[in-house]
Amino acid sequence: MIRGPGIAALIGATLIAAVGYAPAAAETVHFRVDPGATQIVASVKEPLARIRGAASGTFNAISGTIEGDPADPVKTGRIAITFDATSYKSGSAYRDKRVTRDALDAEHFPAIRFVSTRIEDFAWVSRDVEATATIVGNLTLHGVTREVRIPIDATLSPDRKLFSTDGDFDFAMSDFGIEQPSTLFGALRTGRRVDLNFRVVAVPADPASAAPTPK
């Protein structure tokens, strides 16, 4: 289990970035999600979970943006990030097909999208290096949009060019109109809830805008 953002957790990184290298005059700063370094893991209890435990699979990030005013990051921080619903991989081709085709209907709903609406409970763990927060926003999955609250941890690298955020939250499949996957003609079903763990990594949108590496 990845602990520590994720989807929304990236806002925490933005906050650190904005405050950590705030310019003399207030201005909006922009960051982009690094899809290759970003990961989201979905876990669901399998049928006969007492014996088999939970099944986990990953989704690939497509794109994401972050922006905020360093003078007031809590009020102005924004994030939008999109994941590919068709990219689910669990190590089982059978399971992958059941999830993408039957549960997510990824042919008709190919994107999983999160857009933040506000930031709550922001606090420094180590000033300008690590912070915690709760990111509130709208998650669109399977064609349904719901508000979610995501506790996150965010860290800024010493050179201020890499932001990582980790977190996790869970939700009921029924909240997004998703039917529980089943086997044996419906006799055995998975758990009703999905646990999402994530690590989202962001870099300055414009490399030239990154703060100089300390000497």
Disulfide bonds with the S-S distance in Angstrom:
none
